[in-house]
């Protein structure tokens, strides 16, 4: 399943993300010293019925 995730982080946190993590971000906007990011996360799991 795919989920859209949105979160807010400090700009300095955004700058320290790994390049592969930045590639997962579909869209972001800056507001003051905050960054609002949207990502498309692929959730994969097996054995969910075993919980």
C-alpha positions as CSV (number, residue, x, y, z in Angstrom):
1,X,0.0,0.0,0.0
2,X,1.1,3.6,-0.6
3,X,0.5,6.4,1.8
4,X,1.1,10.1,1.4
5,X,2.9,11.5,4.5
6,X,3.3,15.1,5.3
7,X,5.5,16.5,8.0
8,X,7.2,19.7,9.2
9,X,10.8,19.9,10.1
10,X,13.4,22.5,10.8
11,X,15.3,23.7,7.7
12,X,18.6,22.5,9.3
13,X,17.1,19.0,9.7
14,X,16.1,19.0,6.0
15,X,19.6,20.0,4.9
16,X,21.1,17.0,6.9
17,X,18.9,14.4,5.3
18,X,20.6,11.7,3.2
19,X,20.3,12.2,-0.6
20,X,18.2,9.0,-0.9
21,X,15.8,10.3,1.7
22,X,15.5,13.6,-0.2
23,X,14.7,11.6,-3.4
24,X,11.6,10.2,-1.6
25,X,10.2,13.7,-1.1
26,X,7.6,14.6,-3.8
27,X,7.1,18.2,-2.8
28,X,8.3,20.6,-0.1
29,X,7.9,24.3,0.7
30,X,9.8,26.6,3.0
31,X,8.0,28.8,5.6
32,X,10.3,30.8,7.7
33,X,12.9,28.4,9.1
34,X,10.5,25.4,8.7
35,X,10.2,22.9,5.8
36,X,6.9,21.3,5.0
37,X,7.6,18.0,3.1
38,X,5.3,15.6,1.4
39,X,6.5,12.1,0.5
40,X,5.0,9.0,-1.1
41,X,5.9,6.1,1.2
42,X,5.7,2.5,0.1
43,X,4.7,0.3,3.1
44,X,5.6,-3.4,2.7
45,X,5.0,-6.0,5.3
46,X,4.4,-9.7,5.5
47,X,2.7,-11.8,8.1
48,X,0.5,-8.9,9.2
49,X,-2.2,-11.4,10.2
50,X,0.2,-13.1,12.6
51,X,0.1,-10.1,15.0
